[in-house]
């Protein structure tokens, strides 16, 4: 098989991301608003547009972003869009309280040591990365501002159109 084919590159990108997550300890059961024991299986996201959202319980803009993330997930899910949250809190109780007050309709990965955040170069909360169907980062956003929602949604629409 020729390594530079589009499918091969796509599979390699997703495989590398999956391996990194497993090595970092993210292959274990993850929290989800609907089912706290639902495991995260990245192979389910192949061929989809992923909004990878790094957040923490103390982050006020994160609280504002979750309702919007739930809305855009519902709006674009049938088109191949998914949201995956990555929480950076060290105290799991703070995460549970946050999710009780501000539910997530998407899976949550716990990164209390910040390993995945460091790998992605996260500099602020929330930090979001749109990952294309090929497993490559298309764009990133630091922070969440309501007046930029149209810009965020344009990024999603453009990614889905590719």
C-alpha positions as CSV (number, residue, x, y, z in Angstrom):
1,X,0.0,0.0,0.0
2,X,1.3,3.4,-0.9
3,X,1.7,5.6,2.3
4,X,0.8,8.9,0.8
5,X,-2.7,8.0,-0.3
6,X,-5.5,10.1,1.3
7,X,-7.0,7.1,3.1
8,X,-3.7,5.9,4.4
9,X,-2.7,9.3,5.8
10,X,-6.2,9.7,7.4
11,X,-5.9,6.2,9.0
12,X,-2.4,7.0,10.2
13,X,-3.4,10.3,11.7
14,X,-6.3,8.8,13.6
15,X,-4.3,5.8,14.7
16,X,-1.6,8.1,16.1
17,X,-4.1,10.1,18.0
18,X,-5.7,7.0,19.4
19,X,-2.4,5.6,20.4
20,X,-1.4,8.8,22.1
21,X,-4.7,8.9,24.1
22,X,-4.3,5.2,25.1
23,X,-0.7,5.8,26.2
24,X,-1.7,8.8,28.2
25,X,-4.3,6.7,29.9
26,X,-7.4,7.9,28.1
27,X,-8.5,4.4,26.9
28,X,-10.4,3.9,30.2
29,X,-14.1,4.7,30.7
30,X,-15.1,8.3,30.2
31,X,-17.9,10.4,31.6
32,X,-20.8,11.4,29.3
33,X,-23.8,13.3,30.2
34,X,-26.1,10.4,29.3
35,X,-23.9,7.5,30.6
36,X,-21.1,8.1,33.0
37,X,-19.4,4.8,32.1
38,X,-19.4,5.2,28.3
39,X,-16.0,4.5,26.9
40,X,-14.4,6.8,24.4
41,X,-13.6,4.9,21.2
42,X,-11.8,7.2,18.7
43,X,-12.4,4.7,15.9
44,X,-16.1,5.9,16.1
45,X,-14.9,9.4,15.0
46,X,-13.1,8.4,11.8
47,X,-14.4,10.4,8.9
48,X,-16.0,12.9,11.2
49,X,-15.3,16.5,12.1
50,X,-14.2,16.7,15.8
51,X,-14.5,19.7,18.0
52,X,-11.9,18.9,20.7
53,X,-12.7,21.2,23.7
54,X,-10.2,21.7,26.6
55,X,-12.0,23.0,29.7
56,X,-11.9,23.3,33.5
57,X,-14.5,23.7,36.2
58,X,-13.2,27.1,37.3
59,X,-13.5,28.5,33.8
60,X,-16.4,31.0,33.4
61,X,-16.3,31.0,29.6
62,X,-16.4,27.2,29.7
63,X,-19.8,27.4,31.5
64,X,-21.0,29.7,28.7
65,X,-19.7,27.4,25.9
66,X,-21.3,24.1,27.0
67,X,-24.9,25.1,26.1
68,X,-23.7,26.3,22.7
69,X,-21.6,23.1,22.2
70,X,-24.7,21.0,22.9
71,X,-26.7,23.1,20.4
72,X,-24.1,22.9,17.6
73,X,-23.7,19.2,18.2
74,X,-27.4,18.6,17.8
75,X,-27.5,20.8,14.8
76,X,-24.5,19.3,12.9
77,X,-24.3,15.7,14.3
78,X,-26.1,14.2,11.3
79,X,-23.6,15.8,9.0
80,X,-20.7,14.1,10.8
81,X,-19.8,16.5,13.6
82,X,-18.9,15.4,17.1
83,X,-17.7,17.2,20.2
84,X,-15.3,15.7,22.7
85,X,-14.5,17.6,25.9
86,X,-11.2,17.3,27.7
87,X,-11.3,18.3,31.4
88,X,-8.1,19.5,33.1
89,X,-9.3,19.6,36.8
90,X,-7.3,17.6,39.3
91,X,-10.4,17.2,41.6
92,X,-13.0,14.9,40.1
93,X,-15.7,16.2,42.4
94,X,-15.4,19.7,40.8
95,X,-15.9,18.1,37.4
96,X,-19.0,16.3,38.7
97,X,-20.4,19.5,40.1
98,X,-19.7,21.4,36.9
99,X,-21.4,18.8,34.8
100,X,-24.4,18.6,37.1
101,X,-24.9,22.4,36.7
102,X,-23.8,22.6,33.1
103,X,-24.5,19.2,31.4
104,X,-22.6,18.0,28.4
105,X,-24.2,16.0,25.6
106,X,-20.8,14.8,24.5
107,X,-18.1,12.5,26.0
108,X,-15.6,14.0,28.5
109,X,-12.0,12.8,28.7
110,X,-10.1,13.6,32.0
111,X,-6.6,15.0,31.7
112,X,-5.7,15.9,35.3
113,X,-2.0,15.9,34.6
114,X,-2.4,18.1,31.5
115,X,-0.5,15.7,29.2
116,X,-2.9,15.9,26.4
117,X,-3.3,19.7,26.9
118,X,0.5,20.0,26.7
119,X,0.6,17.9,23.5
120,X,-1.9,20.3,21.9
121,X,-0.2,23.4,23.2
122,X,-3.2,24.6,25.2
123,X,-2.6,28.2,26.4
124,X,-6.1,29.2,27.8
125,X,-9.5,28.0,28.8
126,X,-11.4,26.9,26.9
127,X,-9.2,25.9,24.0
128,X,-10.9,24.2,21.1
129,X,-9.4,22.4,18.1
130,X,-11.4,21.4,15.0
131,X,-10.0,18.2,13.7
132,X,-10.8,17.3,10.1
133,X,-11.9,14.0,8.6
134,X,-8.3,13.3,7.8
135,X,-7.3,13.6,11.5
136,X,-5.4,16.9,11.0
137,X,-6.1,20.1,13.0
138,X,-8.0,22.5,10.8
139,X,-8.2,25.5,13.2
140,X,-8.2,26.4,16.9
141,X,-9.9,28.8,19.1
142,X,-8.8,30.1,22.5
143,X,-11.5,31.3,24.8
144,X,-15.2,31.5,24.1
145,X,-17.0,34.7,23.3
146,X,-20.6,34.9,22.4
147,X,-20.0,37.6,19.8
148,X,-17.8,35.1,17.9
149,X,-20.3,32.3,17.7
150,X,-21.0,33.0,14.0
151,X,-17.2,32.7,13.4
152,X,-17.1,29.3,15.3
153,X,-20.1,28.0,13.3
154,X,-18.5,29.1,10.0
155,X,-15.4,27.1,11.0
156,X,-17.6,24.1,11.6
157,X,-19.6,24.5,8.4
158,X,-16.4,24.9,6.3
159,X,-14.9,21.8,7.9
160,X,-18.0,19.8,7.2
161,X,-18.0,21.0,3.5
162,X,-14.5,19.6,2.9
